[in-house]
Amino acid sequence: MLQNSTLTFLKDLAKNNTKEWFDANRKKYEAAREDYIQLAADIIKNFSKKDKDFETLEAKKCLFRINRDIRFSKDKSPYKNNFGASFERGGRKSPWAGYYLHIQPGNKSFIAGGVWQPEADRVKKIRQEIDYNWTDFKKIINNKKFKAVFGDLEKSKDTSLSREPKGYEKDNAAIDYIKLKSWIVSAPITDKEITSKDLLKKILNGFEAMQPLIIFLNEALAE
């Protein structure tokens, strides 16, 4: 679980997103960050029993910086109003499929995972793997636990082509997944769940449900 004070800090930051306020409340930020690092460490410790790639991860290095990159943004708020952490083979900046945890007050928290906007050569590998091994992929997305937690992969304008990619036919049984540009899943976490003693269990359950998908994607990328 996370402390109520961590959520309170993020709520206050959203209302006072300035360097002056942040500097005056730096101790609260540091306490909230340490709280989140401890949660990340607990995730790594527990899930490393199921995924050996987690054994090499360091909690602090999984976290994203709270500072925003405002160079090309109309929104000049200097800080994010959330905490994010990515758990994947090779660390946070690796190109492999992995797991993500997003904490944001207002019931905007979620767990997620997969591959977001990979480079063209990696897109080709994933599409080819889905096409060649559609039976295996279908078993993953139709698994009862997977469907109970995530429903399906995200299919939106941001994650999918409007038409089938070159080299694939419309009547391909896997076409809805071959058309994807990103292969991701997500499940919400409520504010109440964030501060519940069952938070870690919920996160681990979600990671376990998506693990077969992560394995499938990484096997495609490794070829």
Buried (B, 14 or more C-beta within 10 A) or exposed (E): BBBEEBBEBBBBBBEEBEEEBBEEBEEBBEEBBEBBBEBBBBBBBBBBEEBEBBEEBEBEEBBBEBEBEEEEEEEEEEBBBBBBBBBBBEBBEEEBBBBBBBBBBEEBBBBBBBBBEBEEEBBBBBBBBBBEBBEEBBEBBEBEEBEEBBEEBBEEEEBBEEEBBEEBEEEBEBBBBBBBBBBBBBBEBEBEBBBBEEBBEBBBBBBBBBBBBBEBBBBBBEE
